[in-house]
Amino acid sequence: MVTRTGRRYFGVFALGAVAALAAGCAQAPADPPQIQPTTATAQRQDQRITLPVTVAVAFHHPVLATRTEYAVLFTVQQAMRSMVQAEYAGNGQDPQLAEYWTGAGLSSVTAQIKQWTGHQQQPVGTIVLEDTQYSQAVGGHSAKVGFCADWSHVVRGESRTHVVGAAVQPKTAHSTYEQLGLTRQPDRRWKVSALTATPNAPQCPKG
C-alpha cells in the first residue's frame, strides 16, 4: 500500500459559500426583527448570521500525482461539500449526497447531518480539512483518505432565529480525525463507502 501525506500542500480547494451553490433550491428565511440591546454587553451578545451564504470548506491536500489520486481527492472534496450543504439545508437533503456517498458511508454521513437538522441548527463559518493522508487502493481494497477536520472556526447558527450559538470545536480541543474509505463503482466513478470520525483526536492540532 502506498501512502502519501499532505504536510506540504499543493493548494486549497476553497469551496466557498457552499450554500450559495444550492441557490434556487431553497429560499432564505426572512430576517428576524432586530432586538434593541439595553446594555453594551447585550449588544455584543446579540450576534446574527446572514443566510444563506455563511459556510465554507477549505481542503488542504497533497500534490496530485496521478489521475486516480486526483479522482479520489476530488470525490472527497465533493463528498464533504455535499455533507455541509445538507447540514445547512433545513430538511437535511442534498441531491449530491447520493452522487458521492454510498452504503455504510452514506448511513454515517446521514447520521452526522441529523445532528444538525434535528436541532434546527446550521454550521456558520469555515471548516478546514488539513494534514491529509492518501492511501491508494491495492488488491481490491478501498482507497483511504484521512484528514484533521478543524471546526474551531464554525459556530452553531439557529436556523429559526438566525442567532449565533456556541463554537462546534473549543479552541482547547484537538480537531476531529476523519477517515474515508472510497470504492470504485461499476461506472468507474469513486464513492465514499465508509466514514469514521474521532473527535478531539490527539494526532490532530488544536483549534
C-alpha positions in Angstrom: 0.0 0.0 0.0 1.4 3.4 -1.0 0.6 6.2 1.4 1.1 9.9 0.7 0.9 12.5 3.4 -0.1 16.1 2.7 2.2 18.0 5.1 3.2 20.3 2.2 0.2 21.5 0.4 -0.3 22.0 -3.3 -3.2 24.3 -2.6 -6.6 24.8 -1.0 -9.9 23.8 -2.6 -11.9 26.7 -1.4 -15.5 25.5 -1.8 -16.5 29.0 -0.8 -20.1 29.8 0.1 -21.4 26.3 -0.1 -25.0 27.1 0.4 -24.8 29.6 -2.5 -24.2 26.7 -4.9 -27.7 25.5 -4.0 -29.3 28.8 -4.8 -32.7 28.4 -6.2 -33.3 25.2 -4.3 -34.5 27.0 -1.1 -35.5 30.5 -0.3 -33.6 32.2 2.5 -35.8 32.8 5.5 -36.8 36.3 6.3 -34.5 38.2 8.7 -36.0 38.4 12.2 -36.7 41.8 13.7 -33.8 43.5 15.4 -33.6 43.2 19.1 -32.7 46.5 20.7 -29.9 45.9 23.3 -30.2 47.8 26.6 -26.6 47.4 27.6 -23.2 47.2 25.9 -22.9 43.6 27.0 -26.2 42.7 25.4 -25.1 44.4 22.2 -22.1 42.2 21.9 -24.1 39.1 22.6 -26.8 39.9 20.0 -24.9 38.5 17.1 -26.8 37.4 14.0 -25.9 35.4 10.9 -26.8 36.2 7.3 -28.3 33.3 5.4 -27.8 31.5 3.1 -24.1 32.4 2.4 -22.5 31.6 5.7 -20.5 28.3 5.4 -17.3 27.3 3.5 -14.9 24.3 3.4 -11.2 24.6 2.7 -9.5 21.3 1.7 -5.7 21.1 2.0 -4.3 18.1 0.2 -1.1 16.6 -1.1 0.3 17.4 -4.6 -1.7 15.4 -7.0 0.5 12.7 -8.5 -1.8 10.5 -10.7 -5.2 10.7 -12.4 -6.5 8.1 -9.9 -5.3 10.2 -6.9 -7.0 13.3 -8.5 -10.3 11.4 -8.9 -10.2 10.1 -5.3 -9.4 13.5 -3.7 -11.9 15.3 -6.0 -14.5 12.8 -4.8 -13.6 13.6 -1.1 -13.9 17.3 -1.8 -17.3 16.9 -3.4 -18.5 14.5 -0.7 -17.6 16.9 2.1 -19.2 19.7 0.2 -22.5 17.8 -0.2 -22.4 16.9 3.5 -22.1 20.5 4.6 -24.8 21.6 2.1 -27.1 19.0 3.6 -26.3 20.1 7.1 -27.1 23.7 6.1 -30.4 22.8 4.5 -33.3 22.7 6.8 -34.5 19.3 5.6 -31.1 17.7 5.6 -31.3 16.8 1.9 -28.9 17.5 -0.9 -29.1 15.8 -4.3 -25.4 15.3 -4.5 -25.2 13.1 -1.4 -26.0 10.0 -3.4 -23.6 11.1 -6.1 -20.6 10.8 -3.8 -21.7 8.6 -0.8 -22.8 5.0 -0.8 -23.6 2.1 1.6 -22.2 2.5 5.2 -20.6 5.8 4.3 -24.0 7.3 3.3 -25.5 6.0 6.5 -22.7 7.5 8.6 -22.9 10.9 7.0 -26.7 10.9 7.2 -26.4 10.5 11.0 -23.9 13.4 11.2 -26.3 15.6 9.2 -29.2 14.8 11.5 -27.1 16.1 14.5 -27.6 19.5 12.9 -31.0 19.4 11.3 -32.5 17.5 14.3 -31.7 20.6 16.5 -32.7 23.1 13.7 -29.1 24.3 13.5 -26.8 25.2 10.7 -23.0 25.4 10.5 -21.7 29.0 10.2 -18.0 29.7 9.4 -15.2 27.8 7.7 -14.3 24.2 8.1 -10.6 23.4 7.4 -9.6 19.9 6.3 -5.8 19.6 6.8 -3.0 17.1 7.3 -4.5 15.0 4.6 -3.1 11.4 4.0 -3.9 9.3 0.9 -3.5 5.6 0.6 -4.2 4.1 -2.8 -6.4 1.0 -3.3 -4.3 -2.2 -3.6 -5.6 -5.7 -4.2 -9.3 -4.8 -4.4 -9.2 -2.9 -1.1 -10.7 0.6 -0.7 -8.6 3.7 -1.2 -8.4 5.7 2.1 -8.2 9.4 2.7 -7.7 10.7 6.3 -7.6 14.3 7.5 -8.0 16.5 10.5 -11.2 18.5 10.4 -10.8 21.8 12.2 -14.3 23.0 13.3 -12.9 25.7 15.7 -13.9 28.4 13.3 -17.5 27.2 13.0 -20.4 28.1 15.3 -23.9 26.7 15.5 -26.4 29.1 14.0 -30.0 28.7 14.9 -31.9 28.4 11.6 -35.2 29.7 13.1 -33.9 32.8 14.8 -30.6 33.4 13.0 -28.8 33.8 16.3 -25.2 32.6 16.6 -24.6 29.9 19.1 -21.6 28.1 20.6 -18.5 27.0 18.7 -18.5 23.4 17.4 -14.9 22.8 18.5 -13.5 24.6 21.5 -10.1 26.2 20.9 -8.7 23.9 23.7 -9.7 20.7 21.9 -7.9 18.8 19.1 -9.5 18.7 15.7 -11.6 15.7 14.7 -9.7 13.0 12.7 -11.9 11.6 9.9 -11.0 8.7 7.6 -13.0 8.0 4.5 -12.9 4.7 2.5 -13.6 5.0 -1.2 -14.5 2.3 -3.6 -14.7 2.4 -7.4 -18.1 1.8 -8.8 -19.1 -0.2 -11.9 -19.2 3.0 -13.8 -15.6 3.7 -12.8 -16.5 6.6 -10.5 -15.4 6.7 -6.9 -17.8 7.0 -3.9 -17.2 7.2 -0.2 -18.3 3.9 1.2 -17.1 4.2 4.8 -16.6 7.1 7.3 -15.2 7.2 10.8 -14.8 10.3 12.9 -12.7 10.6 16.1 -13.4 13.9 17.9 -10.5 15.5 19.9 -8.0 13.2 18.2 -4.6 13.5 19.7 -2.8 13.2 16.3 -4.6 16.4 15.2 -3.7 20.0 16.2 -5.8 22.1 18.5 -8.1 24.8 17.0 
